[in-house]
Amino acid sequence: MGEATFAGWMEDVSEALAIAQAVGRRTLVISTSTGSTLTALTLYGRSAEGVVGTIFVAPNFRLRKRKTGLVTWPGARLWLPLLIGRERGFTPANAAHGHFWTSRYPSVALLPMGKAVRVLAARDPGLLKTPALFVFDDRDALVDHARTREMAALWGGPAEVFAVETGPDDDPGHHVIAGDTLSPGMTAPVAAKMIAWAQGLDRAS
């Protein structure tokens, strides 16, 4: 993970969209966390052609804690390991969490994420016309969804906010808001909303 770059991530997203557009008639992009940051940035370019809608799940448009915001600062690769350590990690909540997530990684792996957030913050969301659905829990411990609401309000195309409240048996950090691994109680309602919203795109087209 320490070898990843912002440019490499952007290339990956553009390549994935090109494949989707080559094999499908229309493209709906569903992204989560920093994947949403990269998706939003990609929508400013030609790769957005043919994308009929995008769903942002717990999108990372601004980090919540001031300390984590340090990764968005220029030059962080030089001093970040000295400040927060060479590695970061967490204890998996269950076996599936440990299997599907990378629980320990070099701290410099955070830097491409920080750059993506910083680059997006300098862009005008009013220029983006792709219909968008924003799905999140305001209590998210990682991401500041006050910024998500600002993005939705400034969005240049049709935009809808779907705020959820994860339950006691779901992700205690309120960031992974659906999925059997951390938030099984939310999978059905979140999926139902996504499907209904996507069907609305069909009716509007």
C-alpha positions in Angstrom: 0.0 0.0 0.0 2.9 2.3 0.5 3.7 2.2 -3.2 0.3 3.6 -4.3 0.1 7.1 -5.8 -2.7 9.6 -6.4 -1.9 9.5 -10.2 -2.0 5.7 -10.2 -5.4 5.7 -8.5 -6.8 8.2 -11.0 -5.5 6.0 -13.8 -7.2 3.0 -12.3 -10.6 4.8 -12.1 -10.4 6.1 -15.6 -9.5 2.6 -16.9 -12.3 1.0 -15.0 -14.8 3.5 -16.5 -13.4 2.9 -20.0 -14.0 -0.8 -19.6 -17.5 -0.3 -18.2 -18.4 2.0 -21.1 -17.0 -0.5 -23.6 -19.1 -3.4 -22.4 -22.2 -1.7 -21.2 -24.9 0.6 -22.7 -24.9 3.0 -19.7 -22.7 3.3 -16.6 -23.7 3.8 -13.0 -20.7 4.4 -10.7 -21.0 3.3 -7.0 -18.1 4.3 -4.8 -17.3 4.5 -1.1 -15.0 6.6 1.1 -11.9 7.7 -0.9 -13.2 5.9 -3.9 -15.9 8.6 -4.0 -13.2 11.3 -3.9 -11.5 9.8 -6.9 -14.9 9.3 -8.7 -15.8 12.9 -8.2 -12.5 14.1 -9.6 -12.8 11.7 -12.6 -16.3 13.2 -13.4 -14.6 16.5 -14.3 -12.9 14.8 -17.3 -13.9 13.0 -20.4 -14.3 9.8 -18.5 -17.7 11.1 -17.3 -19.2 10.7 -20.8 -21.7 7.9 -20.6 -22.0 7.9 -16.8 -25.7 8.3 -16.1 -25.4 8.6 -12.4 -23.1 8.1 -9.4 -23.8 6.9 -5.9 -21.4 8.1 -3.1 -21.4 5.9 0.0 -19.8 7.6 3.0 -17.8 9.8 0.7 -14.5 11.2 1.8 -14.7 14.8 0.8 -13.2 16.0 4.1 -11.7 14.2 7.1 -13.3 14.7 10.4 -10.4 14.9 12.9 -7.8 17.7 12.7 -5.0 15.2 13.2 -6.0 13.0 10.3 -6.3 16.2 8.2 -2.5 16.4 8.3 -2.2 13.9 5.5 -3.6 16.5 3.2 -0.7 18.9 3.8 2.0 19.3 1.2 5.3 17.6 2.0 3.7 15.1 4.4 5.7 12.2 3.1 8.8 13.6 4.7 7.5 14.2 8.2 4.3 12.2 8.6 6.1 8.9 9.6 8.0 10.9 12.3 4.8 12.3 13.6 2.4 9.4 13.6 4.8 6.4 13.2 5.9 4.3 10.3 2.9 2.1 10.4 -0.9 2.4 11.2 -3.3 -0.3 12.1 -6.4 -1.5 13.8 -7.8 -4.6 15.5 -10.4 -6.3 13.2 -13.9 -6.5 14.6 -14.4 -10.0 13.4 -12.9 -12.7 11.2 -14.4 -11.4 8.0 -13.1 -7.9 8.8 -9.6 -9.3 9.3 -9.8 -11.2 6.0 -11.2 -8.6 3.7 -9.5 -5.4 5.2 -5.8 -4.6 5.4 -5.4 -4.1 9.1 -1.8 -2.8 9.1 -0.2 -0.6 6.6 2.6 2.0 6.2 1.6 5.5 7.3 2.6 6.9 4.0 -0.2 4.9 2.4 -2.5 7.7 3.7 -0.8 10.3 1.5 -2.6 9.6 -1.9 -5.9 9.8 0.0 -4.8 13.2 1.5 -3.9 14.5 -1.9 -7.1 13.4 -3.5 -9.1 15.2 -0.8 -6.9 18.3 -1.2 -7.3 18.4 -5.0 -11.0 17.9 -4.9 -11.4 20.7 -2.4 -10.0 23.1 -4.9 -12.6 22.2 -7.6 -16.1 23.6 -8.1 -18.8 20.9 -7.6 -21.2 23.1 -9.5 -19.4 22.1 -12.7 -20.5 18.4 -12.2 -23.8 17.6 -13.9 -23.9 13.8 -13.4 -26.9 12.9 -11.2 -25.7 12.0 -7.7 -26.9 10.2 -4.6 -25.1 10.8 -1.4 -25.5 8.1 1.3 -23.9 8.4 4.7 -24.4 8.5 8.5 -23.7 12.0 10.0 -22.0 10.3 13.0 -19.2 9.0 10.8 -16.0 8.9 12.9 -13.7 9.3 9.9 -15.4 11.7 7.5 -17.0 15.1 8.1 -20.3 14.9 6.3 -21.1 18.5 6.8 -18.8 18.8 3.8 -20.8 16.0 2.0 -23.9 18.1 2.5 -22.2 21.1 1.2 -21.1 19.2 -1.9 -24.6 17.9 -2.5 -26.0 21.5 -2.2 -23.4 22.9 -4.6 -23.6 20.0 -7.1 -24.3 21.2 -10.6 -26.7 18.3 -11.5 -29.6 16.5 -9.8 -28.4 15.6 -6.3 -30.1 13.7 -3.4 -29.0 13.1 0.2 -29.9 9.9 1.9 -28.8 10.1 5.5 -29.0 6.8 7.5 -28.6 5.9 11.1 -26.6 2.7 11.6 -27.8 0.5 14.4 -26.2 -0.9 17.6 -25.1 -4.1 15.7 -23.5 -2.1 12.8 -20.2 -0.4 12.4 -19.5 1.5 15.7 -17.6 4.1 13.7 -20.6 4.7 11.4 -18.4 4.8 8.3 -19.0 1.3 6.8 -22.7 1.8 6.6 -23.7 -1.4 4.8 -22.4 -4.9 4.2 -22.5 -8.2 6.0 -19.0 -7.7 7.5 -19.7 -4.6 9.6 -23.2 -3.3 9.1 -25.5 -6.2 8.2 -28.6 -4.5 9.5 -28.2 -1.7 7.0 -27.5 -3.7 3.8 -31.2 -4.1 2.8 -32.4 -0.5 3.3 -29.3 1.0 1.7 -29.5 -1.4 -1.3 -33.2 -0.7 -1.7 -32.6 3.0 -1.8 -29.8 2.7 -4.4 -32.0 0.5 -6.6 -35.0 2.9 -6.3 -32.8 5.9 -7.1 -31.2 4.1 -10.1 -34.7 3.1 -11.4 -35.5 6.8 -11.2 -32.7 7.5 -13.6 -34.3 5.2 -16.1 -37.6 7.0 -15.8 -35.9 10.4 -16.2 -33.9 9.4 -19.3 
